[in-house]
């Protein structure tokens, strides 16, 4: 799963049009589930409409249960593609259903030589600029603590100021900038230290 490419498209800022605290309080992280089929496909159509598809264009509703199972398998390291690490995907859920996803790599202890992304996220286009990503990342940090993962390394594109602000609000400290000639891995690397 390439989480880095998705990240540059996510507008993850919390600005003046942030919904009331009551609305943000309804946002939760849940495991992938077949019960969100309708809102999931509505969100996928939004991503497709902006030229940022999140799933194969050939995936059908009939294939959705198998897709959900595949995401559960990833979290236990089952049927992974070569070179891929186990990851746990959570769906960002609000009162209307699926609002995005946030992904945590499970087998990684950050170090300066790490090139890949340890955290990935994608917020449904119609839900952006409303504080969803900030809330989702804060919830993900709680989940990381439960899993005894205390250091995370998110990466964002240098031009994605909204994503950088979300990372920094959640305790992210800039580690370095990856060279521009490193395919799929250009960007700013941050460390979030939950023990700090």
C-alpha positions in Angstrom: 0.0 0.0 0.0 1.4 3.3 -1.0 0.4 5.8 1.6 2.8 8.5 0.6 1.1 9.3 -2.7 -2.3 9.7 -1.1 -1.1 12.1 1.5 -0.3 15.0 -0.8 -3.9 15.2 -1.9 -5.3 15.4 1.6 -6.4 18.8 2.8 -6.2 18.1 6.5 -6.3 21.5 8.1 -8.5 22.7 10.9 -9.5 26.3 10.1 -12.1 28.9 11.0 -14.9 26.8 9.4 -14.2 23.9 11.8 -17.6 22.4 12.9 -18.7 22.8 16.5 -17.1 20.5 19.1 -20.3 18.5 19.3 -19.9 17.5 15.6 -16.2 16.7 16.0 -17.1 14.6 19.0 -19.1 12.3 16.8 -16.1 11.4 14.7 -14.6 8.0 15.6 -12.2 5.5 14.2 -13.6 2.1 13.5 -12.3 -1.1 11.8 -13.4 -1.5 8.2 -16.9 -2.9 8.0 -19.4 -4.0 5.4 -22.1 -1.8 7.1 -20.5 1.3 5.5 -20.8 0.1 1.9 -23.0 2.9 0.7 -21.1 5.8 2.2 -17.8 4.2 1.2 -18.7 4.1 -2.4 -20.1 7.6 -2.3 -16.7 8.7 -0.9 -14.8 6.7 -3.5 -16.8 8.6 -6.2 -15.7 11.9 -4.7 -12.0 10.8 -4.7 -12.4 9.6 -8.3 -14.0 13.0 -9.3 -10.9 14.9 -8.1 -8.6 12.5 -10.0 -7.3 10.8 -6.8 -8.8 7.2 -6.9 -8.5 5.3 -3.6 -9.5 1.9 -5.0 -9.5 0.0 -8.3 -12.0 1.4 -10.7 -13.1 -2.1 -11.4 -14.1 -3.0 -7.8 -17.8 -3.7 -7.5 -20.1 -3.7 -4.6 -20.1 -7.5 -4.7 -16.4 -7.5 -4.1 -16.7 -5.1 -1.1 -16.8 -7.9 1.5 -13.6 -9.4 0.1 -12.0 -5.9 0.2 -12.9 -5.4 3.8 -11.5 -8.9 4.7 -8.2 -8.0 2.9 -7.9 -4.9 5.1 -8.3 -7.1 8.2 -5.8 -9.6 6.8 -3.2 -6.8 6.4 -3.4 -6.0 10.1 -2.2 -9.5 11.0 0.4 -9.7 8.2 -1.7 -12.2 6.1 -1.4 -12.2 2.2 0.9 -9.2 2.1 2.6 -8.2 -1.1 6.4 -8.6 -1.0 8.1 -5.8 0.8 4.9 -4.5 2.5 4.6 -4.3 6.2 1.5 -5.2 8.3 -0.7 -2.2 8.8 -3.9 -1.4 10.6 -6.5 0.6 8.7 -9.1 2.5 10.6 -12.1 4.2 8.9 -13.0 7.7 10.0 -16.7 7.6 10.8 -19.1 10.4 11.4 -22.9 10.7 11.6 -23.1 10.1 7.8 -20.8 7.1 7.7 -17.5 6.7 6.0 -15.5 10.0 6.0 -12.0 8.7 5.2 -9.3 6.4 6.4 -6.2 6.5 8.5 -3.5 3.8 8.5 -0.9 2.9 11.0 2.1 0.7 10.2 2.6 -2.0 12.8 6.1 -3.3 12.5 8.2 -0.2 12.4 10.5 1.5 14.9 11.5 4.9 13.4 15.1 5.6 12.6 16.8 8.1 10.3 17.3 5.6 7.5 13.6 4.8 7.2 12.2 5.9 3.8 8.6 4.8 3.8 5.6 6.2 5.6 4.4 5.0 9.0 1.1 6.9 8.9 -1.2 7.4 6.0 -4.5 9.2 5.7 -7.2 10.3 3.2 -10.1 12.5 4.1 -13.2 12.4 1.9 -13.2 15.6 -0.2 -16.5 16.9 1.1 -15.3 16.5 4.7 -12.0 18.5 4.3 -11.2 21.7 6.1 -13.5 20.7 9.0 -11.0 19.3 11.5 -11.5 15.6 10.6 -7.8 14.8 10.0 -6.7 16.5 13.2 -9.3 14.5 15.2 -8.5 11.3 13.3 -4.8 11.6 14.0 -5.4 12.3 17.7 -7.5 9.2 17.9 -4.9 7.2 16.0 -2.3 8.2 18.6 -4.6 6.7 21.2 -4.8 3.5 19.2 -1.0 3.5 18.8 -0.5 3.7 22.6 -2.9 0.7 23.0 -0.7 -1.2 20.6 2.5 -0.1 22.5 3.7 1.9 19.5 5.2 5.1 20.9 7.1 6.6 18.0 5.5 7.4 14.6 7.0 8.8 11.5 4.5 10.6 9.2 5.7 12.1 6.0 4.1 15.0 4.1 4.8 16.7 0.8 6.6 20.0 1.4 3.9 21.9 -0.4 1.1 20.4 1.7 1.0 23.0 4.5 -2.3 21.8 5.8 -1.0 18.3 6.4 2.1 19.7 8.1 0.0 21.7 10.5 -2.0 18.6 11.4 1.2 16.7 12.1 2.7 19.5 14.2 -0.5 20.0 16.2 -0.2 16.3 17.1 3.3 16.7 18.4 5.2 16.0 15.2 8.8 17.3 15.2 10.5 17.8 11.8 13.3 15.2 11.4 14.6 16.0 7.9 13.7 16.4 4.2 14.1 13.5 1.9 16.1 14.1 -1.4 14.0 15.0 -4.4 15.4 12.2 -6.4 14.0 9.5 -4.2 10.9 8.2 -6.1 7.7 8.0 -4.1 9.6 9.1 -0.9 10.1 12.8 -1.4 8.8 14.9 1.5 9.3 16.1 5.0 9.8 13.4 7.7 8.4 14.0 11.2 8.7 12.1 14.4 5.8 11.9 16.9 7.2 10.7 20.2 4.4 9.6 22.5 6.8 9.2 25.4 8.0 12.8 25.2 
